[in-house]
């Protein structure tokens, strides 16, 4: 999904950072063990939904959500675990994030896939994000990075670029997942690991267990949940390593599901590339019919009308599900109410199903709206506090009619789904 990272020096210096352990002894990856079957029939939602509801303006929606506070909750496919489903507090794309997202009732769990130097699929949000999401720069593998760590000096920020394609699967599995972030003023690799935004936490980031795609499939299947795998766009020229083409990459995802004997009805493939979705539709229609075309083509007022117009082409090409970011689907109406956008109404008129991303990715909403946060940009002037989150979820669910919502904290969406009966 879309990322807005504090990647420039000024932004990194302005944000409060959390202290990660400096001793290398803390970073000891856990050995992978095949999961045992463990079906969680109930969802554990914790205090955050109640916090958000209590922060809402008085009205029927607050009353309805409050009335569900004692309800026994269960998993829902309306609740989609973004990067595992708990990356608000757990390292993204790790076993710990998936387990927490599962506990919080996400009915569909996500693994974004990239490939290693030996052509194995692993769960990473970007092929070249290891320097901000793992401890690689502070290990011997840091020397293999596309751009090894360079310390801050003479007014220039510290930098590094480390890709999954720089290392093998075995080497990848030796890493520890951490909260996404970096310290642009770092003078040592260990200091570079810091930089977690203050509204997240390092409480559970002692050493996240990174996953191969095969391990992800086994883990999610052990909980009898659905899967969504996003094919991340390569950051290296393709074909890679001679003959590893984009088509082979896309096909490998399907083959791993087939090898694990996963029914295609439980799999929701994703890509920002229309060519990938078109390939799945043609090569394996059983998987292709639920393939999701991610869309970020309308990020500016100038490009938004074209994004809406493209929906007609996608429908005619056989795409069944589109997935734009949250802000594409809503606009401000009378009295600063959230209302469906032209993108939302056009997609529904064409008969396209919609999934959207990503809730709980922006921090405190008053700050996010004031800063022009990406996900709240179209409704920023009508967004004032954290309780507005459920106003957005309600419009997306009941007026736009989305199939599901990706969230960095699955409990928020699971609560709403149970209260309103979205399963």
Rosetta blueprint (number, residue, H / E / L):
1 X L
2 X L
3 X L
4 X L
5 X L
6 X L
7 X L
8 X L
9 X H
10 X H
11 X H
12 X H
13 X H
14 X H
15 X L
16 X L
17 X L
18 X L
19 X L
20 X L
21 X L
22 X L
23 X L
24 X H
25 X H
26 X H
27 X L
28 X L
29 X L
30 X L
31 X L
32 X L
33 X L
34 X L
35 X L
36 X L
37 X L
38 X L
39 X L
40 X L
41 X L
42 X L
43 X L
44 X L
45 X L
46 X L
47 X L
48 X H
49 X H
50 X H
51 X H
52 X H
53 X H
54 X H
55 X L
56 X L
57 X L
58 X L
59 X L
60 X H
61 X H
62 X H
63 X H
64 X H
65 X H
66 X H
67 X L
68 X L
69 X L
70 X L
71 X L
72 X L
73 X L
74 X L
75 X L
76 X E
77 X E
78 X E
79 X E
80 X E
81 X E
82 X H
83 X H
84 X H
85 X L
86 X L
87 X L
88 X L
89 X L
90 X L
91 X L
92 X L
93 X L
94 X E
95 X H
96 X H
97 X H
98 X H
99 X H
100 X H
101 X H
102 X H
103 X H
104 X L
105 X L
106 X E
107 X E
108 X E
109 X E
110 X E
111 X E
112 X E
113 X E
114 X E
115 X E
116 X L
117 X L
118 X L
119 X L
120 X L
121 X E
122 X E
123 X E
124 X L
125 X L
126 X L
127 X L
128 X L
129 X L
130 X H
131 X H
132 X H
133 X H
134 X E
135 X L
136 X H
137 X H
138 X H
139 X L
140 X H
141 X H
142 X H
143 X H
144 X H
145 X L
146 X L
147 X E
148 X E
149 X E
150 X E
151 X L
152 X L
153 X E
154 X L
155 X L
156 X E
157 X L
158 X L
159 X E
160 X E
161 X E
162 X L
163 X L
164 X H
165 X H
166 X H
167 X L
168 X L
169 X H
170 X H
171 X H
172 X H
173 X L
174 X L
175 X L
176 X E
177 X E
178 X L
179 X L
180 X L
181 X L
182 X L
183 X L
184 X L
185 X L
186 X L
187 X L
188 X L
189 X H
190 X H
191 X H
192 X H
193 X L
194 X L
195 X L
196 X L
197 X L
198 X L
199 X L
200 X L
201 X L
202 X L
203 X L
204 X L
205 X L
206 X L
207 X L
208 X E
209 X E
210 X E
211 X L
212 X E
213 X H
214 X H
215 X H
216 X H
217 X H
218 X H
219 X H
220 X H
221 X H
222 X H
223 X L
224 X L
225 X L
226 X E
227 X E
228 X E
229 X E
230 X E
231 X E
232 X L
233 X L
234 X L
235 X L
236 X L
237 X L
238 X L
239 X L
240 X E
241 X L
242 X L
243 X L
244 X E
245 X L
246 X H
247 X H
248 X H
249 X H
250 X H
251 X H
252 X H
253 X H
254 X H
255 X H
256 X H
257 X H
258 X H
259 X H
260 X L
261 X L
262 X L
263 X L
264 X H
265 X H
266 X H
267 X E
268 X L
269 X L
270 X E
271 X E
272 X L
273 X L
274 X H
275 X H
276 X H
277 X H
278 X H
279 X H
280 X H
281 X H
282 X H
283 X H
284 X L
285 X H
286 X H
287 X H
288 X H
289 X L
290 X L
291 X L
292 X E
293 X E
294 X E
295 X E
296 X L
297 X L
298 X L
299 X L
300 X L
301 X H
302 X H
303 X H
304 X H
305 X H
306 X H
307 X H
308 X H
309 X H
310 X H
311 X H
312 X H
313 X H
314 X H
315 X H
316 X H
317 X L
318 X L
319 X L
320 X L
321 X E
322 X E
323 X E
324 X E
325 X E
326 X H
327 X H
328 X H
329 X H
330 X E
331 X E
332 X E
333 X L
334 X H
335 X H
336 X H
337 X L
338 X E
339 X E
340 X E
341 X L
342 X H
343 X H
344 X H
345 X H
346 X H
347 X H
348 X H
349 X H
350 X H
351 X L
352 X L
353 X E
354 X E
355 X E
356 X E
357 X E
358 X E
359 X E
360 X L
361 X L
362 X L
363 X L
364 X L
365 X H
366 X H
367 X H
368 X H
369 X H
370 X H
371 X L
372 X L
373 X L
374 X H
375 X H
376 X H
377 X H
378 X H
379 X H
380 X H
381 X H
382 X H
383 X L
384 X L
385 X L
386 X L
387 X L
388 X H
389 X H
390 X H
391 X H
392 X H
393 X H
394 X H
395 X H
396 X H
397 X H
398 X H
399 X H
400 X H
401 X L
402 X L
403 X L
404 X E
405 X E
406 X E
407 X E
408 X L
409 X L
410 X H
411 X H
412 X H
413 X H
414 X H
415 X H
416 X H
417 X H
418 X H
419 X H
420 X H
421 X L
422 X L
423 X L
